[in-house]
Amino acid sequence: MRMLVVDREVGYRVVTLADEFDLETAPGVRAALVEVVRQADRVDVDLARVSSIDSAGINTLVAARRAATGKGCAFVVVNPSPPTRRLLSITGLLDVLSTRADTAGDQPAQPDET
């Protein structure tokens, strides 16, 4: 899994994920997302480059959203790739994770290898 965290402005971060989001990569992503949420008022998680996602990845997004909600941080999943959108829809989490098509027209950032 590759991940890039970009500060858009004070308190607003965009986390771009790429490649497989699964049982192997979820623990590291979870730790990173919780830390980003702890330091921000708004977090967008861009999933445009996620090639596949499983239940561990979904659980990680739900846990990060729960942590964000607990501290009053806005947490939004943006640009889900077609396989990710499909799984979020099937699980009923597409609306729960407050997805939207893009981040106000911004191009997704290129993530680094993590």
C-alpha positions in Angstrom: 0.0 0.0 0.0 1.2 3.4 -0.9 0.1 6.5 1.1 0.6 10.2 0.9 -0.6 12.8 3.4 -0.9 16.3 2.1 -1.8 19.4 4.2 -4.2 21.5 2.2 -4.5 24.2 4.8 -4.3 24.4 8.6 -6.3 21.5 10.0 -7.2 20.0 6.6 -5.4 16.9 5.3 -5.9 14.7 2.3 -4.7 11.1 2.6 -4.3 9.4 -0.8 -4.1 5.6 -0.8 -3.0 3.4 -3.6 -2.8 -0.3 -4.4 -4.3 -3.1 -2.3 -6.1 -2.2 0.9 -6.4 -5.6 2.7 -5.6 -7.6 5.8 -1.9 -7.2 5.2 -1.9 -3.4 4.8 -4.8 -2.4 7.0 -3.0 -2.2 10.4 -0.4 0.3 9.1 -3.1 2.4 7.3 -5.3 2.3 10.5 -2.5 3.6 12.7 -1.6 6.4 10.1 -5.3 7.5 9.7 -5.9 7.6 13.4 -2.8 9.8 13.8 -3.9 12.1 11.0 -7.4 12.4 12.5 -5.8 13.2 15.9 -4.0 16.2 14.3 -6.7 17.5 11.9 -10.1 19.1 11.8 -10.9 17.7 8.4 -9.6 14.6 6.7 -10.4 13.5 3.1 -9.3 9.9 2.2 -8.8 9.6 -1.6 -9.4 6.0 -2.8 -9.1 6.6 -6.5 -6.0 4.5 -6.8 -7.0 1.6 -4.5 -7.0 -1.5 -6.8 -8.8 -3.7 -4.3 -10.2 -3.5 -0.8 -11.4 -6.2 1.6 -13.2 -6.3 4.9 -10.1 -5.3 6.8 -9.8 -2.2 4.6 -13.5 -1.4 5.1 -13.1 -1.9 8.9 -10.1 0.5 8.9 -12.2 3.2 7.2 -15.0 2.8 9.7 -12.6 2.9 12.7 -11.0 6.0 11.4 -14.3 7.7 10.8 -15.4 6.7 14.3 -12.2 8.2 15.8 -12.8 11.4 13.7 -16.4 11.7 14.8 -15.4 11.2 18.4 -13.1 14.3 18.3 -15.3 16.4 16.0 -13.2 15.9 12.9 -14.9 15.8 9.5 -13.9 12.5 7.8 -14.8 12.0 4.1 -14.0 9.2 1.7 -13.5 10.7 -1.8 -13.0 9.3 -5.3 -13.5 5.6 -4.5 -12.2 3.4 -7.3 -14.9 1.3 -9.0 -14.1 -1.9 -7.0 -14.0 0.1 -3.8 -17.3 2.0 -4.6 -19.0 -1.4 -5.4 -17.9 -2.9 -2.0 -18.9 0.2 -0.1 -22.3 0.2 -1.8 -22.9 -3.5 -1.1 -22.0 -3.1 2.6 -24.2 0.0 2.9 -21.3 2.1 3.8 -21.1 4.3 0.7 -23.3 7.0 2.3 -22.1 6.4 5.9 -18.6 7.3 4.9 -19.9 10.5 3.3 -18.3 9.8 -0.1 -18.2 12.4 -2.8 -16.9 12.3 -6.4 -13.9 14.4 -5.9 -12.1 16.9 -3.7 -13.4 20.2 -5.2 -11.8 19.4 -8.5 -8.4 18.8 -7.2 -6.3 16.1 -8.9 -5.4 13.2 -6.6 -1.9 13.4 -5.2 0.7 10.7 -6.1 1.3 8.5 -3.0 4.8 7.4 -1.9 5.6 3.8 -1.0 4.9 3.1 2.7 
